[in-house]
């Protein structure tokens, strides 16, 4: 059972996780996570496959129900105010979540309608231009390379200004230019007060954009610290010490 | 306003994707044709037998093709994790259900409209003079099928055996609806007074209302993991 804390108005923003446990049948995925990420903070979460990174992000996005624990996202209890949480969220998931029969423009137009955004045409053109897909705007997504699809997914994320951003392997399939666009978006969102958690295998890229770095291993948070307290080399050694293998970095 | 905009956006997206690929509609139409074609051989040239069985055969074809269409509709959402993306929007779950329902209902109805002339030719029936009355029966019948199927296909989307589970759940649940649709269609095809179809229409309307209310109330819980 997910407990419900307090009664009335939201008391804080950012992300607060207390004693989060998730079991898939008899298999533990998360074994008691306590974590708080403040507004204007970017947390990079590292861990090997099966460490529980994606499960944690899916729980925060409200797509997987936790076994127990308390979660507050952008000041709203996740189990009680699902729609308010979704309104605050921007998610870049592992799958690109695009309809391949539609064009890039149609996919974004659909997203603006679903998000209930004003000035949809302007936002759509701006997002396409930021990821460099203006010339491919009227091509079907089916004809895109995986990098282009990832950029379009990024454009979808950029249609609005989320308060909480969840990114699952955000650097996968992105070229240097698109990675720079993502980094600029994260910095702009941070300046606007957004809270970000990104889960990645890529130590160099994740460390580069984060304020805080954490290591998740077999469902447990085994390290959580400020980036400036640990050099990349020291963090890499710590990562290896926990038996993790770096990829793409 | 944004509720209606979201319902329209989902239905528009489904229909546009279907129009572009024509995968689902083509498969549904071909399947409906096959069912009617094979049964026309099985029944032979006995006109009395054909007239007695025709409304049942027509709804058999409609029901089977609906299952095909509903299955493919949810399959489209499962590709590239689009269903996850859809459920991550800050949209009322009722709007998502109604949007998917509108898309499914329109696609099934289009296939039915294309199937009717083939049915008329294969079974030597004069449908044209009865077409408006036939539509009065077909629309609530199709709405009930689409409403039940949209709920069940979303519910079984996460299951490995979803292709088997959808018909397994849909057919028994829609027995009252199909019974009413078959009887109503029979009245029209046999040229009996349309008043005889009114009780069946009422049954279909009641079925549709119950399914819509239950679906709108439960969709949120059924699509969450």
Contacts between the chains, C-beta under 8 A, distances in Angstrom:
chain1	res1	chain2	res2	distance
A	61	B	88	6.0
A	62	B	88	7.7
A	63	B	84	5.8
A	63	B	87	6.7
A	63	B	88	7.0
A	63	B	225	6.1
A	64	B	225	5.3
A	65	B	224	6.8
A	65	B	225	6.3
A	83	B	90	5.5
A	83	B	92	7.3
A	84	B	90	7.9
A	86	B	88	6.1
A	86	B	89	6.7
A	86	B	90	4.1
A	87	B	90	3.9
A	89	B	88	6.8
A	89	B	90	8.0
A	91	B	88	5.5
A	93	B	81	5.8
A	93	B	84	6.3
A	93	B	85	7.1
A	93	B	88	8.0
A	94	B	81	7.2
A	95	B	80	4.9
A	95	B	81	3.0
A	95	B	82	7.9
A	95	B	84	7.1
A	95	B	85	8.0
A	96	B	80	5.5
A	96	B	81	7.7
A	97	B	80	5.9
A	97	B	81	5.2
A	97	B	82	5.4
A	97	B	84	6.4
A	97	B	85	3.1
A	97	B	88	8.0
A	98	B	80	6.0
A	98	B	82	7.3
A	99	B	13	6.4
A	99	B	17	5.7
A	99	B	76	7.5
A	99	B	80	7.8
A	99	B	82	6.2
A	100	B	79	7.2
A	100	B	80	7.0
A	101	B	16	7.4
A	101	B	17	4.0
A	101	B	20	4.3
A	101	B	21	5.2
A	102	B	13	6.8
A	102	B	16	6.4
A	102	B	17	6.2
A	102	B	20	7.5
A	106	B	13	7.7
A	106	B	16	6.8
A	110	B	9	5.6
A	110	B	12	7.7
A	110	B	13	5.0
A	111	B	89	7.8
A	113	B	5	5.4
A	113	B	6	6.5
A	113	B	8	7.5
A	113	B	9	3.7
A	114	B	6	5.7
A	114	B	9	5.7
A	114	B	10	7.7
A	114	B	86	7.7
A	114	B	89	4.2
A	114	B	91	5.6
A	115	B	89	6.3
A	115	B	90	6.9
A	116	B	2	4.1
A	116	B	5	6.9
A	116	B	6	7.3
A	116	B	90	7.5
A	140	B	20	7.4
